[in-house]
Amino acid sequence: MTPKSKYLVNLIFKKLKTYKNKKIFLEKESLNKFILCLFKEN
């Protein structure tokens, strides 16, 4: 994973964890896998 993609995953993770209107159960590793899946080319 590139430093830029790591930064984006961390940023998204922090934003989602501080979202207060709903409780979000999120693990960083799961988010990381999801983001990598989106970046992956078919």
N, C-alpha and C positions, 0 to 999 in steps of 0.2 A: 504494500500500500504506500502510495506516495505521501509526502508530508502535507501536501495540499488536501488530499482526500481525508487524511487523518484529522486535519483541522476542521474540515466541513462536518465530519461525523461528530466530533466533539462539540461543535457549535450547535448542531441540530439537537444533540443529546441534552445539552444545557438548556436550550430553549424549551424543549418538551418537558423537561423535569421541573421547570419553573412555571409552567402553565397551570393556573390555579382553578380554572372553571371546572375542570374534570380531573379525576384522579387517573393518572396514566401509570400503568405498570410496565416498565421498560427496563430491559437490561442492555447495557452498552454493547455487549457482544452480539446480541440479536440485531440491534440497529446496524452494527458494523456489517454483518452478513447481508442484511437487506440492502444497504447502500452499495456494497460490492456487487450484489446481484443486479442492481440497476445499471451499474457502470459496465458490466460485462457485455461484450459484444457477442452476438449470435453468429 
